[in-house]
Amino acid sequence: MSTSRTRFRIAVLVAAVLIVGGLLVSAVIGPNSYGWFAYQPVPADGPVPVMLFPEQLLALGVTLTGALLLSLLIGIRIGRRYSGEPTRGG
């Protein structure tokens, strides 16, 4: 096995770990629940505001970083595979 393939597989594994880890951290934190902000509750269900903790934002950033890294690696791999070959229909 060549070193470039080994490095590629390690990089893909790191990207996958970042994606899964970020999603797990985000899922473990869970939703926030707060009390009423008005004097009297409305009779129907009102909109629930989305409030994120800093840990959730960090987990989202880690997940997006892993997804970007994975897409970059796949793009590089596809580019190397097809470099120098003529395109179909052109």
C-alpha positions, -999 to 999 in steps of 0.1 A, spaced: 0 0 0 14 34 -10 18 62 15 -5 85 -5 -33 59 -2 -26 55 35 -26 93 41 -59 96 21 -75 69 42 -63 84 74 -77 118 63 -110 103 54 -112 86 88 -104 119 106 -131 137 86 -156 109 95 -147 111 131 -151 149 131 -186 146 115 -198 118 138 -183 134 169 -198 167 162 -232 152 156 -230 131 188 -220 161 209 -248 182 195 -273 154 201 -261 148 237 -266 184 247 -302 183 237 -328 211 234 -332 240 258 -363 246 277 -371 279 293 -401 293 312 -426 318 301 -414 352 291 -449 368 293 -473 373 322 -500 350 308 -495 321 284 -512 321 251 -540 295 246 -523 279 216 -488 267 211 -465 295 203 -433 295 184 -404 281 203 -372 302 200 -341 284 189 -313 291 215 -280 274 211 -254 269 237 -217 276 228 -210 239 230 -237 233 203 -222 259 181 -188 243 186 -202 209 177 -218 223 146 -185 239 136 -167 206 141 -193 188 120 -191 213 92 -153 212 93 -154 174 89 -179 176 61 -158 202 42 -126 182 47 -144 150 35 -157 168 4 -123 183 -3 -106 149 -1 -132 133 -23 -128 161 -49 -90 157 -48 -93 120 -53 -117 123 -82 -95 150 -97 -64 127 -95 -83 98 -110 -95 117 -140 -65 140 -147 -50 135 -181 -79 115 -194 -101 130 -222 -136 138 -212 -166 120 -227 -183 138 -255 -157 165 -258 
